[in-house]
Amino acid sequence: MENLNELVARIYDCALDLSRWPGILQAIAARQRIDLVHILAVDRLQETPLFSVSNLGEPLIATSKSPRQSSLSAALVRAAAATRAGAVRFEQLPGLEKEAGCALSDHIGQAALGRFAVSGLLETDRLKVCLFMHASEPHKQFAERVYASLSELQPHLARSLALANRIETLKFKSHTAWDLVARLQTGVIIIDPQQMILHINKEAKRIIAQKDGLARRGKRLVTTQRLGTPGLMELLRSNLAPADGANGREARAMFSIARPSGRRPLVIHAREIPNDPFTMPAGTPVFCLLIRDLEAQRLSKLTAFSHAFKLTPAEERLILALISDGSLKSHARDEDISEETARWHLKNIFSKTDCRSQVGLVNLVHASAIQDDGTAEKQPRTTCRRTVSRKRPLLPYGISRFSENGT
C-alpha cells in the first residue's frame, strides 16, 4: 500500500496537468500488476469523448475508422455514460461485457472477460470522468482499493474543470474585446516606457503609415515633429495628471501633436495603467493611447451622411467645405467653378436633406455621426425646419445671408 499511496500522491499533485497522466498510469500498472489503467471523460449530453489518457502506447479512443477502434470507442463511451459514481463490473452493464471485453483484450493481448472494472470519478451536468481497469485474477479486489484511493481526486478534477471553463471564458472575453478595439475608428496603441509598441489596431496602423505626426521607427513609436520639440514620452510625462489611488483611477492625459503637413493635429488621450507583474516586471506601467484623427473623423461623418441622402461627389465636397468653416466663394474658387454653380449644388442639398439653412445642414451632418461609445455628438439645439429661437441663426464667418435659402 505504500507504493499505492505514493502514486496517489503523485496523481494528487498532477491533477491539473493531463500531459503527465499517461506516465503516472504506466507506473500504477507496472507496480500493481494491472494490465490496463485508463481515464476517459465523456460529454453526457452528446455522449462523445472529450479526452482520454491511458497507460497503453496507443490511445483507446482513436479517430481511426477501423471496426476494432469503432467498437471499442462505442463500448467505452456507452459504459461511461451508463456508469454512476462507484466501482462496477462490466457484467453489471447489460450488452457491454462481450463487446468491451473483446475490444480491450485485442489491446492487451488477453482474453479475460469479466475482469474489467469501471469507476465513476467525477460527474457534473455536462461532464463525466470514468476510470477503466483490467487486472489479473489475484488482483480483482485491487480495482476497488485503487478507486477508493483515487476518490481524493474528485475535488481536484472538479476544480480543474472550473478553472478550464474560467480560462475559456476569459479568453473569449479578451478576444471579443480586442476584436471590437481592432475595428474602432479611433486609433488604439499600447506602449511601454521605452515607447515599444505592444498592441496596435487597424486605425492606428493607418495613422502611423502616413508618417504625419506619428511614425514607427523599428518597434518604437515616435513623433515626426521638428527638432527641438518635445518627444512623445516627454509629452506624456508632462501632461499626465496625478493618479487617484484612493479611487482606483489611473493617471491620464490629453494633448495634441502637430502635423508637418499642416493638417489638423492628432488629438491623443493617454492613460497610464499599472501592469500585471505576471506579464511584465513589477511596477512597470504601460500607456494606452487613444488617437483621434480629426481629418478622418470628418470624412467618416461625411461618408455616412452622403450614403444616407445619396449625395453626388460635388455635393460632398461642398458639405466638407461648409464643415471646415468655409464659404461658397472660397469653395467655388478651390473647385474652379462659379458661385452660381456652388449655390445650385447647395440648393440640391437642401432639397435632398429637407434643410433650410446652412447651420441646420451642418448640425444635421454632425448629428448623423455615431461616436465610438454609441452616443451621438452633442450639437447646438437647432433643427432643420425651425430654430429654437425666433431670431435668425447666426451663420459662420464668410457665409453670406443671401445663400441661406440656396438662392
C-alpha positions, 0 to 999 in steps of 0.5 A, a space after each residue: 500500500 505504500 507504493 499505492 499511496 505514493 502514486 496517489 500522491 503523485 496523481 494528487 499533485 498532477 491533477 491539473 496537468 493531463 500531459 503527465 497522466 499517461 506516465 503516472 498510469 504506466 507506473 500504477 500498472 507496472 507496480 500493481 500488476 494491472 494490465 490496463 489503467 485508463 481515464 476517459 471523460 465523456 460529454 453526457 449530453 452528446 455522449 462523445 469523448 472529450 479526452 482520454 489518457 491511458 497507460 497503453 502506447 496507443 490511445 483507446 479512443 482513436 479517430 481511426 475508422 477501423 471496426 476494432 477502434 469503432 467498437 471499442 470507442 462505442 463500448 467505452 463511451 456507452 459504459 461511461 455514460 451508463 456508469 454512476 459514481 462507484 466501482 462496477 463490473 462490466 457484467 453489471 452493464 447489460 450488452 457491454 461485457 462481450 463487446 468491451 471485453 473483446 475490444 480491450 483484450 485485442 489491446 492487451 493481448 488477453 482474453 479475460 472477460 469479466 475482469 474489467 472494472 469501471 469507476 465513476 470519478 467525477 460527474 457534473 451536468 455536462 461532464 463525466 470522468 470514468 476510470 477503466 481497469 483490467 487486472 489479473 485474477 489475484 488482483 480483482 479486489 485491487 480495482 476497488 482499493 485503487 478507486 477508493 484511493 483515487 476518490 481524493 481526486 474528485 475535488 481536484 478534477 472538479 476544480 480543474 474543470 472550473 478553472 478550464 471553463 474560467 480560462 475559456 471564458 476569459 479568453 473569449 472575453 479578451 478576444 471579443 474585446 480586442 476584436 471590437 478595439 481592432 475595428 474602432 475608428 479611433 486609433 488604439 496603441 499600447 506602449 511601454 516606457 521605452 515607447 515599444 509598441 505592444 498592441 496596435 489596431 487597424 486605425 492606428 496602423 493607418 495613422 502611423 503609415 502616413 508618417 504625419 505626426 506619428 511614425 514607427 521607427 523599428 518597434 518604437 513609436 515616435 513623433 515626426 515633429 521638428 527638432 527641438 520639440 518635445 518627444 512623445 514620452 516627454 509629452 506624456 510625462 508632462 501632461 499626465 495628471 496625478 493618479 487617484 489611488 484612493 479611487 482606483 483611477 489611473 493617471 491620464 492625459 490629453 494633448 495634441 501633436 502637430 502635423 508637418 503637413 499642416 493638417 489638423 493635429 492628432 488629438 491623443 488621450 493617454 492613460 497610464 495603467 499599472 501592469 500585471 507583474 505576471 506579464 511584465 516586471 513589477 511596477 512597470 506601467 504601460 500607456 494606452 493611447 487613444 488617437 483621434 484623427 480629426 481629418 478622418 473623423 470628418 470624412 467618416 461623418 461625411 461618408 455616412 451622411 452622403 450614403 444616407 441622402 445619396 449625395 453626388 461627389 460635388 455635393 460632398 465636397 461642398 458639405 466638407 467645405 461648409 464643415 471646415 468653416 468655409 464659404 461658397 466663394 472660397 469653395 467655388 474658387 478651390 473647385 474652379 467653378 462659379 458661385 452660381 454653380 456652388 449655390 445650385 449644388 447647395 440648393 440640391 442639398 437642401 432639397 435632398 436633406 429637407 434643410 433650410 439653412 446652412 447651420 441646420 445642414 451642418 448640425 444635421 451632418 454632425 448629428 448623423 455621426 455615431 461616436 465610438 461609445 454609441 452616443 451621438 455628438 452633442 450639437 447646438 439645439 437647432 433643427 432643420 425646419 425651425 430654430 429654437 429661437 425666433 431670431 435668425 441663426 447666426 451663420 459662420 464667418 464668410 457665409 453670406 445671408 443671401 445663400 441661406 435659402 440656396 438662392 
